[in-house]
Amino acid sequence: MESNTPSIYLYDCLHRYLLDVVAIKQSKLATNSYRAMAGRLKSVSHSQLYQIIHGKKKFPLKLLDLMCSRILKLGIPEKRYFRALVELNHSTLERRAQNEIDQLKIKLSELIPLEVIRMEFDQQTAKPATMIIFEMLGRHDIQSISDLTKRKFLIPITEEEINLCLNFLKNSKHIEIDESGHIERKVNHLMSFNDVPSSFIRDYHRTVAKYAHDIINDVSVNLREFQSFAINIDQKEIPQAKELIRNFINDFAKIMEKHEGKELSTYNFNIQFFPITKEMISP
């Protein structure tokens, strides 16, 4: 999503979102007129586009992908939310039953992604212990330094490493630690940026993969899930495959983090998707 445009997740009405985005775009560049935008979409006139954005006409499904990529410049999660907004727009204009509209609004709320701070990885964040310790601080039974150091780990994390992680997270202003040792997270989740080549990120994934290699022999099958299979994929479908995986990760985390139970455990969730044959890959 472009900077300085409103977050799509603040809206449950398609035309209000589109009106706000278009108003901002037109205030910046005269080339963002309805006529110019219709030209980029190709299959709609400027007058039709005006009626669609103002909520006078249903949003045409044939415009969905082009609107997301050429006008709104939405990322993968935002596109999914936009599709749901379009579905709600159709239901509202077609005056469908109120319970159906209410269900679509619930669906919208479920598509709001986890609150994640994206960060560039460095030598410290390349150590999985940093992210693991940070996530553990989201548990109700871990509120202080002493709570952390009492924990037993299935992977090699020493007390010295715990203190290094805490100092890094504190200096980065992702947590606060008071004089008594009580810890408060200032953000909900930390992750690296997607699709950014980085030796630090590669080191992180190598280390986490080794954890999985070691734990498969140490943890009962009823407490873990390992799946792997080979699949034949058209290279043109790789972006869609990555979108499906990222959507699944978000949905999985939102459901699992409801914390309705009292017996919490910290898990690592690894997903690898990579080619095993060498083809003529386009740049």
N, C-alpha and C positions, 0 to 999 in steps of 0.2 A: 504494500500500500504506500502511496506517495506521502511524504511528510507534509505537515500543515493541512491535511484533510481530516475531517472528523472520523473517529473510529466507527466502523460499521456496526460494532456490537452495542452501540448506544441506541440503536434504532430498532423498532418493531413495525415500522411503516416504510415501505419501499420509496414512495414518491418524496417523503420528507427527507430521506437520506439523499436521494438523487438531486433534489432541489438544493440542498446545502452544499453538496460536492460541486455541482455545476456553478453555483454562485461564487464559490471560492476560485474555481478554475477561470471563470470569466473575469474576475477581478484582477487576475494576474496577467492573462494574455487575451488579446482581442481575437486570436486565432481559435479560441475555444467557444466560438459562437455555435448556435444550434446547427447552422448550415455546415460549418466546418466539421462538427462532430458527426453529423449525419453522413458526410462524405467519408469519414474514416470507417463508419459502420457499413456503408455501401448499400444495404438493402432496405433503407428507410429514408423517407424525405425529412427535411428539417421541420416541417409542420407536424408530421406524425410523431417525430421525436419529442417535440414540445408537448404534445398531448400525453405522451407516455410518461414523461418525467413529471408532469403536473398531475398525474393520476387520473386523467380523463379516459385513457385507454389502457387495456391490459398490456403488461410487458410481454412482447413476443418472445417465445422460447428460442427462436432462431437467432436472436440478438444476444443471448446470455453470454456466450463465450467471448464474443467480440467486445461487448460492453465491459466485461471484466478486464480484458487484456489491453484494449486500445484506448478506452476512456477512463475507467476507474483505476486501472493498473493494480488490481488486487492480488495478494498472495494466495497461496493454496488454501489456508483455513478460511480466509475472508470470502473466497469464491463459494465455498460450501454454504456459508451463512447467507451470501447473496442469493443463491439458488432457493434457499428456504424463504427468504423475503419475497422472491418472485412468486413462489407457491402460495404464500399468504396473500399477496396482492391479487392473484387470480380468485382465490376463495372469497375475498372480501367483495370484489367487484361483481362476482357472480352470485352474491348474496346467499352463499351456502349456509347450512345450519350453524348456529352459534357454537355448538359443541365441537364441530370440526375446526372452526376458526380458533377456538381455545386450545385445541390439541396442537395446532400448528404453532401457536405462540409458545407452548411448552417445548416443542421441538426446537424453536429458536433459542430458548434459554439454554437448552442442553448443548447447543453448538458453540456457545461462547467458550473459547479455549481457556486452558489454565493460564493464570497470571505468571508469565515467564519473563525473566530478565535475560536477554541474550548478551553474551560477553565473549570477548576475544580470549582464547586460551593462552596461558603462558606456562612457565615451568612448574608453577605451583598447581594451577588448575588441571594440568596434564596428569596430576596424580589423582586417581579416582577417590582416594580418601577424602579429598577436599569436598567433592560433591556429595559423597556418602555422609560425612559428618554434617554438612549443611542440611541435607534432607532429614537426618535423624532429629535435628532440632525442631522439626515440625510435629514431633510426637508429644502427646500430653504427658507422657511419663519421663521425658527428658527435657528438663528445664534449666539445668545448671552444668557446670564443668564436672562436678563430682558425679552427676548422673551419667555423663558420657564415659568417664574413666572406669566406672564400675561395670560397663558392658563387656560381654564376651563376644569376640568377633570370629567369624569363620574364615576370614581373610587376614593377612598380616597387617594390622594397624596397631602401632605402639602408642603408648601414652605421649611420647615425645612428638609423634606425628600428629596426634590429636591437638596438642597445644600449638603446633605450627599452623595447622589448618584453622584453628580458632583465631590466631593472630592475623592470618591473612584475611579471613572473612570480616574480622573487626576493622582492620585497616582499610578494607574495600567498602566499608559501610554497609555490608549486607547483614550484619548482626550488631547488636549492642550487648556489652557485658557490664553489669554493675559491680560495685565493690564487693558484694556478697557472692559473686560468681554466677548470678542468675543471668540467663541468656535470652534475648529476644530477637527473633528474625525480623528483618525490615522488609524483605520481599519473600514471596511464596516459593518461587522456583528459580534455579539458575540452569542455563543450558548454553552450549556453544551455538554460534550461527550455523545455519544450514548451508551446505555446498560451498564451504570456504576451505580451500586447500591449506593445511597446516600440519607441520611436523608434530606440534604439541597434541593436536586432536588425534593424530594417528598413534602417538605414544599412549594416549588415554585408552583408545580402543584395544590396542595390543595388550595392555595390562588387564583390562576388564575381561578380555577373551581368555587370558591365563587363569583368572579367578574361576571362570566357568569350567575350564579344563581340570582344575584341581578339585572343585566342589562336586563334580558329577559322581565321584567315588565316595564322598563323605556325607552326602545328604540323601535321606530317604526319598524315594520317588513320589511319595504322597506329599512332600513338601517342596517339590520343584517341578518344572515342566521344561523339557528339552524337545524341540521339534526341528526337523530338518528335512528338506526334500529338494529335488531338482525339478525345474520347470522350464519349458521352452517358451521364449518370449520374443515377440517382434521388438526390435530396438526402438521403434517409434512409440511403443507403449511404456517405455521406461519412465517417463515423467508421470504417467498415470499410476504406475506401480508405486512410485515414491510418494505420490499424493495419498494413495490408499493406506500406505504404511504409516504416514505421519498423522492422518486422521484417526487411524486405529489407536496409535499411541496416546493421542489426546483423549479419546473417548475412554480408553482403558484406565488411564490415570485418574480421570474425573470420577469414574465409578468406584475404583478401588480406594480412593482417598477420602471416602465419606467418613471413615473412622467411627463407624457405629459400634464396633466391638471394643472391648477393653484390652484384649491381648494383642498388642501390636508387634509386628516384626518389620525390619527394614530389608527390603529385597532389591536386587539389581535386575533390571529388565533389559536384555541385550537383543538387538535385532540386526542381523547381517543380511544383506542382499547384494550379491556380486556375481559377475560372469565366471563361468568355469571353462568356456571355450573361447578361443581367440579368433574373432571375426574381423572383417574390415569395418572398424568402428569410425563413424563420421566424427570430425572434430567438433 
